[in-house]
Amino acid sequence: RRPGGSVPWIWVLPAVAVVLAFRYVATGAGTWYAFTDWDGLSDATWVGLDNFRTLVEHCPDAIFAQRAGQIAFANPAFYRMLGFGPNDDVIGRLVESILHPDDLGQPSSRCFAAGTDAYPATELRCVQRDGELIDVEATGVACEFDGESSIVAVLRDVTMRRRAEAALRESQEQLERRVENRTAELLRARAV
């Protein structure tokens, strides 16, 4: 506990050594060490911990921890991204419940839902609380969370980017068809 009795809470970013509220120190290599000397932390360290907490709470990307396929922690952006209210029961929910049912058989979705192994950036379709589909990029890192083996994931909503890419492809295809049609018309006109 820090001075005043509150317990620090933060998120671990890759390649950054930080102290987790659950008494573990993480190294950039993903190794965790027990940490018990809270009284030995400097004021600067407490400020750093508060800064990380602020980062997680205000991060536009959804961040959540999962154990054995269940959500153990979620930041406010997770709630917003998936359409949950602040009082909705998210902790303990099965991770697969946020995935599109048609995707559950895919290897990337199975790995994501199981929460047993880290995974590189992968694209998934998630289902919001109201049933709306969103496309997300997900990255998961293995760590120990609250004394148990866990996966901490970051989700980025890429739905608008995917829609813009699809619209651009469609526009390019239409332009190519127009050019082909106009070229064919010009060739026919020359032949006469």
C-alpha positions as CSV (number, residue, x, y, z in Angstrom):
1,R,0.0,0.0,0.0
2,R,1.2,3.5,-0.7
3,P,1.1,6.3,1.8
4,G,-2.5,7.0,2.7
5,G,-3.4,3.3,2.4
6,S,-4.6,3.1,-1.2
7,V,-3.2,0.3,-3.5
8,P,-1.6,1.3,-6.8
9,W,-3.1,-0.1,-10.0
10,I,-1.5,0.0,-13.4
11,W,-1.1,-1.7,-16.8
12,V,2.1,-3.1,-18.1
13,L,3.3,-1.8,-21.4
14,P,5.8,-4.0,-23.3
15,A,9.5,-3.3,-22.7
16,V,8.7,-1.1,-19.7
17,A,9.5,-2.2,-16.1
18,V,6.6,-1.3,-13.8
19,V,5.1,-2.3,-10.5
20,L,1.7,-4.0,-10.6
21,A,-0.7,-3.4,-7.8
22,F,-0.8,-7.1,-7.1
23,R,2.8,-7.1,-5.8
24,Y,4.7,-8.1,-8.9
25,V,7.4,-6.4,-10.8
26,A,7.5,-6.9,-14.6
27,T,10.5,-6.7,-16.8
28,G,10.3,-5.9,-20.5
29,A,11.1,-9.6,-21.2
30,G,7.8,-10.6,-19.6
31,T,9.3,-12.0,-16.4
32,W,7.5,-11.3,-13.2
33,Y,9.1,-11.1,-9.7
34,A,7.3,-10.9,-6.3
35,F,7.5,-7.5,-4.8
36,T,6.7,-6.8,-1.2
37,D,8.5,-3.6,-0.2
38,W,5.8,-1.0,-0.9
39,D,7.1,1.3,1.8
40,G,10.5,1.4,0.0
41,L,9.0,3.1,-3.1
42,S,9.9,6.7,-3.7
43,D,7.5,9.5,-4.3
44,A,8.6,9.5,-7.9
45,T,7.7,5.9,-8.3
46,W,4.2,6.5,-6.9
47,V,3.8,9.4,-9.3
48,G,4.8,7.0,-12.1
49,L,2.3,4.4,-10.9
50,D,-0.5,7.1,-10.9
51,N,0.6,8.1,-14.4
52,F,0.2,4.5,-15.6
53,R,-3.2,4.2,-14.0
54,T,-4.3,7.4,-15.7
55,L,-3.0,6.1,-19.0
56,V,-5.0,2.9,-18.7
57,E,-8.1,4.6,-17.5
58,H,-8.0,7.2,-20.4
59,C,-6.5,5.0,-23.1
60,P,-8.8,5.0,-26.2
61,D,-8.1,1.3,-26.7
62,A,-9.8,-1.4,-24.8
63,I,-7.5,-3.2,-22.3
64,F,-8.6,-6.3,-20.4
65,A,-7.1,-9.2,-18.5
66,Q,-8.4,-12.7,-18.9
67,R,-7.8,-15.9,-17.0
68,A,-9.0,-19.3,-18.1
69,G,-11.2,-17.7,-20.7
70,Q,-12.9,-15.2,-18.4
71,I,-12.5,-11.5,-18.1
72,A,-10.7,-10.6,-14.9
73,F,-10.3,-6.8,-15.5
74,A,-11.5,-4.3,-18.1
75,N,-10.7,-0.6,-18.5
76,P,-13.4,2.0,-19.2
77,A,-12.6,1.9,-23.0
78,F,-13.5,-1.8,-23.0
79,Y,-16.9,-1.0,-21.6
80,R,-17.5,1.7,-24.1
81,M,-16.2,-0.2,-27.1
82,L,-18.4,-3.2,-26.4
83,G,-21.4,-1.1,-25.3
84,F,-21.5,-2.1,-21.6
85,G,-22.6,0.3,-18.9
86,P,-20.5,1.0,-15.9
87,N,-22.7,-1.3,-13.7
88,D,-22.8,-4.2,-16.2
89,D,-21.3,-7.5,-15.1
90,V,-18.3,-7.8,-17.3
91,I,-15.8,-9.3,-14.8
92,G,-16.3,-13.1,-14.9
93,R,-17.9,-13.0,-18.4
94,L,-16.6,-15.5,-20.9
95,V,-14.3,-13.9,-23.4
96,E,-15.9,-15.9,-26.2
97,S,-19.2,-14.1,-25.4
98,I,-17.7,-11.0,-27.0
99,L,-16.6,-12.8,-30.2
100,H,-18.7,-13.3,-33.3
101,P,-20.1,-16.9,-33.1
102,D,-19.1,-17.7,-36.7
103,D,-15.5,-16.9,-35.8
104,L,-15.2,-19.2,-32.8
105,G,-13.8,-22.0,-34.9
106,Q,-10.9,-20.0,-36.2
107,P,-7.5,-20.5,-34.6
108,S,-7.0,-16.8,-33.8
109,S,-10.4,-16.6,-32.1
110,R,-9.8,-19.8,-30.2
111,C,-6.5,-18.5,-28.9
112,F,-8.0,-15.2,-28.0
113,A,-11.0,-16.8,-26.2
114,A,-8.9,-19.4,-24.3
115,G,-6.6,-16.8,-22.8
116,T,-3.8,-19.3,-22.3
117,D,-1.2,-18.0,-24.7
118,A,0.1,-14.7,-25.8
119,Y,-0.7,-13.8,-29.4
120,P,0.6,-11.2,-31.9
121,A,-1.7,-8.6,-33.5
122,T,-4.7,-10.4,-35.0
123,E,-8.0,-9.2,-36.4
124,L,-11.3,-10.4,-34.9
125,R,-15.0,-9.6,-35.1
126,C,-16.6,-8.7,-31.7
127,V,-20.2,-8.4,-30.9
128,Q,-21.3,-5.4,-28.9
129,R,-23.9,-5.7,-26.2
130,D,-26.6,-4.5,-28.6
131,G,-25.6,-7.1,-31.2
132,E,-23.7,-4.7,-33.5
133,L,-20.5,-6.1,-35.0
134,I,-17.2,-4.4,-34.8
135,D,-13.8,-5.2,-36.3
136,V,-10.9,-5.1,-33.8
137,E,-7.2,-5.6,-33.8
138,A,-6.2,-7.6,-30.7
139,T,-2.8,-8.2,-29.1
140,G,-2.3,-10.3,-26.0
141,V,0.7,-10.7,-23.7
142,A,1.2,-13.3,-21.0
143,C,1.6,-12.1,-17.5
144,E,0.7,-12.8,-13.9
145,F,-2.4,-10.9,-12.8
146,D,-3.6,-11.0,-9.3
147,G,-1.2,-13.9,-8.6
148,E,-2.5,-16.1,-11.5
149,S,-1.3,-16.7,-15.0
150,S,-3.2,-14.4,-17.3
151,I,-3.3,-12.8,-20.7
152,V,-3.6,-9.0,-20.9
153,A,-5.1,-7.9,-24.2
154,V,-5.4,-4.6,-26.0
155,L,-8.3,-4.2,-28.5
156,R,-8.4,-1.4,-31.1
157,D,-11.6,-0.8,-33.0
158,V,-10.8,-0.8,-36.7
159,T,-14.3,-0.9,-38.0
160,M,-14.2,2.6,-39.6
161,R,-10.9,1.9,-41.1
162,R,-12.2,-1.4,-42.6
163,R,-15.2,0.4,-44.0
164,A,-13.1,3.2,-45.5
165,E,-10.8,0.6,-47.1
166,A,-13.8,-1.3,-48.6
167,A,-15.2,2.0,-50.0
168,L,-11.8,2.9,-51.5
169,R,-11.5,-0.6,-53.1
170,E,-15.1,-0.2,-54.5
171,S,-14.3,3.2,-55.9
172,Q,-11.1,2.0,-57.5
173,E,-12.9,-0.9,-59.1
174,Q,-15.6,1.4,-60.4
175,L,-12.9,3.7,-61.9
176,E,-11.2,0.8,-63.5
177,R,-14.4,-0.4,-65.0
178,R,-15.1,3.1,-66.4
179,V,-11.6,3.3,-67.9
180,E,-12.0,-0.1,-69.5
181,N,-15.4,0.8,-70.9
182,R,-14.2,4.1,-72.2
183,T,-11.1,2.5,-73.7
184,A,-13.3,-0.1,-75.5
185,E,-15.6,2.7,-76.8
186,L,-12.6,4.6,-78.2
187,L,-11.2,1.5,-79.8
188,R,-14.6,0.8,-81.4
189,A,-14.8,4.4,-82.6
190,R,-11.4,4.2,-84.2
191,A,-12.2,0.9,-85.9
192,V,-15.1,2.6,-87.8
